Amino acid sequence: MSIAEGLVILLVLGVGQAEICPLSCSCKLVETKGLKVDCSSRRLKEVPVLPYNTIKLYLQNNSLTTAPAGIFDHLLNLEVVDLSNNPWHCDCHILYLKLWMEDQTRSRHLAEDRCATPASAKMRPLSQLTGNELTGCAGPWPITCQEFLVRDIILIAFAIVVLVLMSCAVRISKRLACCIAVTEIPPAMQLIPKSIRKSHKSQ
Ligand SMILES: *[C@@H]1O[C@H](CO)[C@@H](O)[C@H](O)[C@H]1NC(C)=O
């Protein structure tokens, strides 16, 4: 097998990956338009990685509490979505799901999604949650702020380490350069005191 053939096979497999049915679901091709992905009633605790060409998505009656940000963003051709009967935990992490659902104007929702926890939001439809109710995860700063802070601290620490390493490297290279300079002077000259050596050169 040539390298080119291998690459082609890899490419085909790679493209195929995006269309693979999640292990815990059953998939059916619908009129060659896309997949009907049925992951309902499987006690799922996490949203599975869904194929790009999903057009009907059934995730109802599972144990989903949250949907990681971005997890549905690649599903551009959805026509039907059912996420009902899941114990959604409606803290600030549910915001992605709430906003994503609001963006799905073209797809049909089969049932309303309701929060299970925390107690203050129990049985509230996701669509009716307001910003004030989505607290609970925020520290003294908004979450994005905290994330930025952590990222900044890591970056600054990294920069300091790099600076220290660089100054060490400069010091070592200076010492080396110095040694080389010393050894470059002919041994006989080294015996002559510096001051004399200088005057000797200038003549
Ligand atoms: C929900 O899922 C459970 C298994 O997790 C199943 O026993 C039950 O019948 C399902 N309920 C509905 C309404 O589909």
The ligand as an ORCA input file, in Angstrom:
! r2SCAN-3c Opt
* xyz 0 1
  C     -37.847      5.857     30.405
  O     -36.678      5.052     30.482
  C     -36.794      3.941     31.335
  C     -35.446      3.256     31.301
  O     -34.411      4.142     31.561
  C     -37.914      3.031     30.884
  O     -38.046      1.937     31.752
  C     -39.204      3.822     30.821
  O     -40.212      3.013     30.266
  C     -39.016      5.046     29.931
  N     -40.203      5.869     29.960
  C     -40.754      6.363     28.866
  C     -41.956      7.221     29.077
  O     -40.325      6.119     27.753
*
